[in-house]
Amino acid sequence: MYLHIGMDKIITYDEIIGIFDLDTTTVEKNTRDSLANAEKAGIVENVCNDLPKSFVVCEKDGKRKIYITQLTSQTLQKRLSNPVAE
């Protein structure tokens, strides 16, 4: 199963570790620091043209990737609940 997370980016369900709301999670300094470190490490990919609202943490073949998206975490959760097979 696949999840469209913004722009032209599609990921498989088995890659997803977590989906997080940027407004609520970045209140904590640890989360902000983790995202900053991930960006420095080059594992953050921005898949939005608008104001970012959530981020998706993924892992594939032992490699971690974080996607910043303009879709809300609720929208992504709804898409997970109503899968579309491709």
C-alpha positions as CSV (number, residue, x, y, z in Angstrom):
1,M,0.0,0.0,0.0
2,Y,1.1,3.5,-0.8
3,L,0.7,6.9,0.9
4,H,0.9,10.2,-1.0
5,I,2.5,12.7,1.4
6,G,2.7,15.7,-0.8
7,M,3.9,17.0,-4.2
8,D,5.0,13.9,-6.2
9,K,6.2,11.9,-3.2
10,I,4.6,8.5,-2.4
11,I,5.9,6.2,0.3
12,T,4.9,2.6,1.2
13,Y,3.2,1.9,4.5
14,D,5.9,-0.4,5.7
15,E,8.5,2.5,5.6
16,I,6.5,4.7,8.0
17,I,7.8,4.9,11.6
18,G,5.6,7.8,12.6
19,I,3.6,10.8,11.5
20,F,3.9,14.0,13.7
21,D,2.2,17.4,13.8
22,L,4.9,20.1,13.6
23,D,2.9,22.6,15.8
24,T,2.6,20.2,18.7
25,T,5.8,18.3,18.6
26,T,8.3,21.1,18.0
27,V,7.3,22.7,21.3
28,E,9.8,20.4,22.8
29,K,13.5,21.3,22.5
30,N,14.5,17.7,21.9
31,T,12.3,17.4,18.9
32,R,13.6,20.7,17.4
33,D,17.2,19.5,18.0
34,S,16.5,16.1,16.5
35,L,15.0,17.7,13.3
36,A,17.9,20.2,13.1
37,N,20.4,17.3,13.4
38,A,18.6,15.3,10.8
39,E,18.6,18.3,8.4
40,K,22.4,18.7,9.0
41,A,22.8,14.9,8.2
42,G,20.9,15.4,4.9
43,I,18.0,13.1,5.7
44,V,15.3,15.7,5.6
45,E,13.3,16.2,2.4
46,N,10.8,19.0,2.0
47,V,7.8,17.8,0.0
48,C,5.7,20.9,0.2
49,N,5.3,24.3,-1.5
50,D,3.3,25.8,1.3
51,L,3.5,26.2,5.1
52,P,4.7,22.8,6.5
53,K,2.3,21.2,8.9
54,S,3.7,17.7,9.7
55,F,6.6,15.4,9.2
56,V,6.8,11.7,8.5
57,V,9.7,9.6,9.8
58,C,10.5,6.7,7.5
59,E,13.1,3.9,7.3
60,K,13.8,1.8,4.3
61,D,16.7,-0.6,3.9
62,G,18.1,0.6,7.3
63,K,18.2,4.2,6.1
64,R,16.2,6.8,7.9
65,K,14.4,9.7,6.1
66,I,12.2,12.5,7.3
67,Y,9.7,14.2,5.0
68,I,8.3,17.6,5.8
69,T,4.8,18.0,4.3
70,Q,2.1,20.6,4.0
71,L,-0.5,18.0,4.8
72,T,-1.8,17.8,8.3
73,S,-1.0,14.7,10.4
74,Q,-4.8,14.1,10.6
75,T,-5.1,14.1,6.8
76,L,-2.2,11.6,6.5
77,Q,-3.8,9.4,9.2
78,K,-7.1,9.4,7.3
79,R,-5.3,8.4,4.1
80,L,-3.7,5.5,6.1
81,S,-7.2,4.4,7.3
82,N,-8.6,4.5,3.8
83,P,-5.8,2.9,1.7
84,V,-5.6,2.9,-2.1
85,A,-3.7,-0.1,-3.6
86,E,-1.5,0.5,-6.6
